[in-house]
Amino acid sequence: MRFNKYMNINRIEFSITNACTSNCKHCSVGNAFNERKTSIDKNIAVSIVAELSKKYDIESVMTFGGEPLLYADTTCAIHKIATENGIPKRQIITNGYFSNDDNKVSTVIKALKESGVNSLLLSIDAFHKEHISLDKVYLFAKAVCGENITGFKLHPAWVVNCEHDNKYNDETKECLNYFANLHIPVSNGNNIFPAGNAAVFLSGFYEKKIIDMNMKCGEAPYTERLDEVETIAINPNGDVIVCCFIIGNVNHDSITEIVKRYNPHENSIMRALINGGVCELKKLAEENGIIVDTTQFYSACSVCADIVKRLIPKK
């Protein structure tokens, strides 16, 4: 029997910090660069992995940011406990620039290897290049190759998709070529979605389409039903996230308590989404005096996230 019938958690995502060494135009976080910088507590993060591993068959732990290696001790501690608990995929996404001290960089890379990281994705694209010298990232990449960390790949970000003809994609391909002599595999990368900074700087490359308002969580790409949760995310401030909902904070309650009490059917906003999709959520918003202009959004998920942000203070 499940610990919580609405959750079958197999993936934990840690946003280690909102601090970053870049301020990219494509960043979905957007204004986090201007927020107070914080990071997840190392001991709490380790306890989350340990506790959930007792309750669920966790398949994947991912660390990202911000720049996670600004807090390398925390990042490595998370992957070490994941390794000790037999979690098969231990992934980090980094821009490769967190220190000008070559000795520190070397020490951190060795620590990543020792912690058990077996999927290291290095963000390489036109947007990072604007703020971070490729020379510095090349030295990081070369050192990672020297440590033979499993699953090391260059991880580009594409405007629309990798086939789309635009100046950013052309420059990203040039950036990838800069690393050609290291013979590092290149991942499929990710297709940038117009949210956060990307909605401000890159929206001209995207078309607003007619949105299917009947869409429910789990039907859109990269989503899952709110009553069949497989992935939880932990924010730097300790918030526990399911989709765009905060369901607790690990600085106040244990992850076990937060997971145990989770019941989306007791939350009117979640219940609307489960039963009637974004259309039902829009009705709930209008009942609370919130007018939603769907023509201003790029997807049903964008509409949902906007309504949730505006509706929660009213509930």
C-alpha positions as CSV (number, residue, x, y, z in Angstrom):
1,M,0.0,0.0,0.0
2,R,1.3,3.5,-0.9
3,F,2.4,5.8,1.9
4,N,0.0,8.4,0.2
5,K,-2.5,7.1,-2.4
6,Y,-2.1,10.3,-4.3
7,M,1.7,10.1,-4.6
8,N,4.0,7.4,-6.1
9,I,7.2,9.5,-6.0
10,N,10.0,8.3,-8.2
11,R,11.9,11.6,-8.8
12,I,13.1,14.4,-6.6
13,E,14.3,17.7,-8.1
14,F,16.3,20.1,-5.9
15,S,16.7,23.7,-7.0
16,I,19.8,24.2,-4.8
17,T,19.9,28.0,-5.0
18,N,18.4,31.0,-6.8
19,A,21.9,32.5,-6.9
20,C,23.6,32.3,-10.3
21,T,26.7,33.3,-12.1
22,S,24.7,34.3,-15.2
23,N,21.5,36.2,-16.0
24,C,20.3,34.5,-19.2
25,K,17.7,35.8,-21.5
26,H,16.1,32.4,-21.7
27,C,15.9,31.7,-18.0
28,S,12.4,30.5,-17.1
29,V,12.9,31.7,-13.5
30,G,13.0,35.3,-14.6
31,N,13.3,37.8,-11.8
32,A,15.0,35.4,-9.3
33,F,18.3,37.2,-10.2
34,N,16.9,40.2,-8.3
35,E,15.5,38.3,-5.3
36,R,17.3,37.7,-2.0
37,K,19.7,34.9,-2.6
38,T,19.1,31.7,-0.6
39,S,19.9,28.0,-0.8
40,I,18.4,24.8,0.5
41,D,19.8,23.6,3.9
42,K,22.2,20.7,3.3
43,N,21.1,18.6,6.3
44,I,17.5,19.0,5.4
45,A,18.1,18.1,1.7
46,V,20.0,15.0,2.8
47,S,17.1,14.0,5.1
48,I,14.6,14.4,2.3
49,V,16.4,11.9,0.1
50,A,16.9,9.5,3.0
51,E,13.3,9.7,4.2
52,L,11.6,9.4,0.8
53,S,13.9,6.5,-0.1
54,K,12.3,4.5,2.8
55,K,8.8,5.2,1.5
56,Y,9.2,5.1,-2.3
57,D,11.4,3.5,-5.0
58,I,13.1,6.7,-6.1
59,E,14.6,6.4,-9.5
60,S,16.1,9.8,-10.1
61,V,17.5,12.8,-8.1
62,M,18.3,16.0,-10.0
63,T,20.1,19.1,-8.7
64,F,20.1,22.4,-10.6
65,G,19.6,26.1,-9.8
66,G,20.5,28.9,-10.2
67,E,24.0,27.5,-10.3
68,P,24.1,24.5,-8.0
69,L,27.9,24.4,-7.7
70,L,27.9,27.7,-5.9
71,Y,26.9,25.3,-3.1
72,A,28.9,22.3,-4.1
73,D,28.9,20.8,-0.6
74,T,25.1,20.6,-0.5
75,T,25.0,19.3,-4.1
76,C,27.5,16.6,-3.5
77,A,25.9,15.6,-0.2
78,I,22.6,15.1,-2.0
79,H,24.1,12.8,-4.6
80,K,26.1,11.0,-2.0
81,I,23.0,10.0,0.0
82,A,21.2,9.2,-3.3
83,T,24.1,6.8,-4.1
84,E,24.0,5.2,-0.7
85,N,20.3,4.6,-1.0
86,G,20.7,3.0,-4.4
87,I,18.9,5.7,-6.5
88,P,20.0,4.8,-10.0
89,K,20.0,8.3,-11.7
90,R,21.9,11.1,-10.0
91,Q,21.9,14.2,-12.2
92,I,23.2,17.7,-12.1
93,I,22.7,20.6,-14.5
94,T,25.4,23.3,-14.3
95,N,26.8,26.2,-16.3
96,G,30.3,25.1,-15.3
97,Y,31.3,28.5,-13.9
98,F,31.2,28.9,-10.1
99,S,34.8,29.9,-9.1
100,N,37.9,31.6,-10.6
101,D,40.1,29.4,-8.3
102,D,41.3,26.5,-10.5
103,N,42.2,24.4,-7.4
104,K,38.6,24.8,-6.1
105,V,37.1,23.8,-9.4
106,S,39.3,20.7,-9.6
107,T,38.3,19.8,-6.0
108,V,34.6,20.2,-6.7
109,I,34.8,18.1,-9.8
110,K,36.6,15.3,-7.9
111,A,33.9,15.6,-5.2
112,L,31.1,15.2,-7.8
113,K,32.8,12.0,-9.0
114,E,33.1,10.7,-5.5
115,S,29.5,11.6,-4.6
116,G,28.2,9.3,-7.4
117,V,27.0,11.8,-10.0
118,N,26.3,9.8,-13.1
119,S,24.6,12.4,-15.3
120,L,26.3,15.8,-15.7
121,L,24.6,18.2,-18.1
122,L,26.7,21.2,-19.0
123,S,24.6,24.2,-20.3
124,I,26.2,25.4,-23.4
125,D,24.3,27.9,-25.6
126,A,24.2,31.5,-26.9
127,F,22.5,32.7,-23.7
128,H,25.2,31.5,-21.2
129,K,27.9,32.7,-23.5
130,E,26.6,36.3,-23.1
131,H,27.6,36.2,-19.4
132,I,30.2,33.5,-19.1
133,S,33.4,33.1,-21.1
134,L,33.6,29.9,-23.1
135,D,37.3,29.7,-22.1
136,K,36.4,29.2,-18.5
137,V,33.7,26.6,-19.2
138,Y,36.1,24.8,-21.5
139,L,38.5,24.3,-18.7
140,F,35.7,23.0,-16.5
141,A,34.6,20.6,-19.3
142,K,38.2,19.4,-19.8
143,A,38.6,18.7,-16.1
144,V,35.3,16.7,-16.0
145,C,36.6,14.6,-18.9
146,G,39.7,14.0,-17.0
147,E,37.7,12.6,-14.1
148,N,35.7,10.4,-16.4
149,I,32.4,11.3,-14.8
150,T,29.7,9.1,-16.3
151,G,26.9,10.6,-18.3
152,F,28.7,13.9,-19.1
153,K,27.0,15.8,-21.9
154,L,26.8,19.3,-23.3
155,H,23.2,20.5,-22.9
156,P,22.1,23.2,-25.3
157,A,18.9,25.3,-25.1
158,W,17.1,25.9,-28.4
159,V,14.8,28.7,-29.3
160,V,11.6,27.0,-30.5
161,N,13.6,23.9,-31.4
162,C,17.0,22.9,-32.8
163,E,15.7,23.1,-36.4
164,H,14.4,26.6,-36.1
165,D,16.3,29.2,-38.1
166,N,17.3,32.1,-35.8
167,K,20.4,33.9,-34.6
168,Y,20.4,32.3,-31.2
169,N,20.4,28.8,-32.5
170,D,23.2,29.6,-34.9
171,E,25.3,31.0,-32.1
172,T,24.5,28.0,-29.9
173,K,25.8,25.6,-32.6
174,E,29.0,27.7,-32.8
175,C,29.3,27.4,-29.0
176,L,29.0,23.6,-29.2
177,N,31.7,23.5,-31.9
178,Y,34.0,25.2,-29.5
179,F,34.2,22.0,-27.5
180,A,34.5,19.7,-30.5
181,N,38.0,18.5,-29.7
182,L,36.9,17.2,-26.3
183,H,34.5,14.8,-28.0
184,I,31.8,15.3,-25.4
185,P,28.3,13.9,-26.4
186,V,25.6,16.5,-26.9
187,S,22.2,15.9,-25.4
188,N,18.9,16.8,-27.2
189,G,18.9,19.8,-25.0
190,N,15.7,21.6,-24.2
191,N,13.3,23.7,-26.2
192,I,12.9,27.0,-24.5
193,F,9.4,27.8,-23.4
194,P,8.4,31.5,-23.3
195,A,8.2,32.0,-19.5
196,G,10.2,34.2,-17.1
197,N,13.0,36.0,-18.9
198,A,12.2,34.1,-22.1
199,A,8.7,35.6,-22.2
200,V,10.3,39.1,-22.1
201,F,13.3,38.7,-24.5
202,L,12.3,35.8,-26.8
203,S,8.5,36.0,-27.2
204,G,8.9,37.3,-30.8
205,F,9.9,33.8,-31.9
206,Y,6.8,32.2,-30.6
207,E,3.2,32.3,-31.8
208,K,0.2,32.5,-29.5
209,K,-2.2,29.7,-30.5
210,I,-5.7,28.8,-29.6
211,I,-5.5,27.1,-26.2
212,D,-7.3,23.9,-25.4
213,M,-9.0,25.0,-22.2
214,N,-10.3,21.4,-21.5
215,M,-6.7,20.2,-21.0
216,K,-6.1,18.6,-17.6
217,C,-2.8,18.0,-15.7
218,G,-1.2,15.0,-17.1
219,E,-2.3,15.6,-20.6
220,A,0.2,18.4,-21.4
221,P,3.9,17.5,-22.0
222,Y,6.0,17.2,-18.8
223,T,3.0,17.2,-16.5
224,E,1.3,14.6,-14.4
225,R,-2.1,14.3,-12.6
226,L,-2.3,16.1,-9.3
227,D,-3.7,12.9,-7.8
228,E,-1.0,10.7,-9.3
229,V,2.2,12.6,-8.4
230,E,5.5,11.0,-9.3
231,T,7.8,14.1,-9.1
232,I,8.3,16.6,-6.3
233,A,10.5,19.7,-6.4
234,I,12.3,21.4,-3.5
235,N,13.0,25.1,-3.9
236,P,15.9,26.9,-2.3
237,N,13.6,28.4,0.4
238,G,12.4,24.9,1.4
239,D,9.1,25.0,-0.4
240,V,7.9,21.6,-1.7
241,I,6.4,21.9,-5.1
242,V,3.9,19.8,-7.0
243,C,3.5,21.3,-10.5
244,C,2.9,25.0,-9.6
245,F,1.5,24.3,-6.1
246,I,3.4,24.8,-2.8
247,I,2.3,21.9,-0.6
248,G,4.5,22.6,2.4
249,N,7.9,23.8,3.5
250,V,10.7,21.5,4.8
251,N,12.1,24.2,7.1
252,H,8.8,24.0,9.0
253,D,7.7,20.3,8.7
254,S,9.4,17.1,7.7
255,I,9.1,15.8,4.2
256,T,7.3,12.7,5.6
257,E,4.6,14.9,7.2
258,I,4.2,17.0,4.1
259,V,3.8,14.0,1.8
260,K,1.5,12.1,4.3
261,R,-1.0,15.0,4.5
262,Y,-1.1,15.7,0.8
263,N,-4.7,15.5,-0.6
264,P,-5.4,17.4,-3.8
265,H,-9.1,16.8,-3.5
266,E,-9.3,18.9,-0.3
267,N,-7.9,21.9,-2.3
268,S,-10.5,23.7,-4.3
269,I,-8.0,24.9,-6.9
270,M,-6.5,21.4,-7.4
271,R,-9.9,19.8,-7.4
272,A,-11.1,22.1,-10.2
273,L,-8.1,21.1,-12.3
274,I,-8.5,17.4,-11.7
275,N,-12.2,17.4,-12.5
276,G,-12.5,19.9,-15.3
277,G,-9.1,21.0,-16.4
278,V,-8.0,24.6,-17.1
279,C,-11.6,25.5,-18.2
280,E,-12.9,24.6,-14.7
281,L,-10.0,26.5,-13.1
282,K,-10.9,29.6,-15.2
283,K,-14.5,29.4,-13.9
284,L,-13.3,29.3,-10.3
285,A,-11.1,32.3,-11.0
286,E,-14.0,34.3,-12.4
287,E,-16.1,33.4,-9.4
288,N,-13.4,35.0,-7.3
289,G,-13.4,38.2,-9.4
290,I,-10.3,37.3,-11.5
291,I,-10.6,38.0,-15.3
292,V,-8.4,35.8,-17.5
293,D,-7.5,36.8,-21.0
294,T,-6.3,33.6,-22.5
295,T,-5.1,35.3,-25.7
296,Q,-2.1,36.5,-23.8
297,F,-0.7,33.0,-23.1
298,Y,1.2,30.4,-25.1
299,S,-0.2,27.3,-23.5
300,A,-2.8,25.9,-21.1
301,C,0.0,25.4,-18.6
302,S,0.8,29.2,-18.7
303,V,-2.9,30.0,-18.2
304,C,-3.0,27.6,-15.2
305,A,0.1,29.0,-13.6
306,D,-1.1,32.6,-13.9
307,I,-4.5,31.8,-12.4
308,V,-3.0,29.8,-9.5
309,K,-0.7,32.6,-8.6
310,R,-3.5,35.1,-8.6
311,L,-6.1,32.9,-7.0
312,I,-4.3,31.4,-4.0
313,P,-4.1,34.8,-2.1
314,K,-7.9,34.9,-2.4
315,K,-8.5,31.4,-1.1
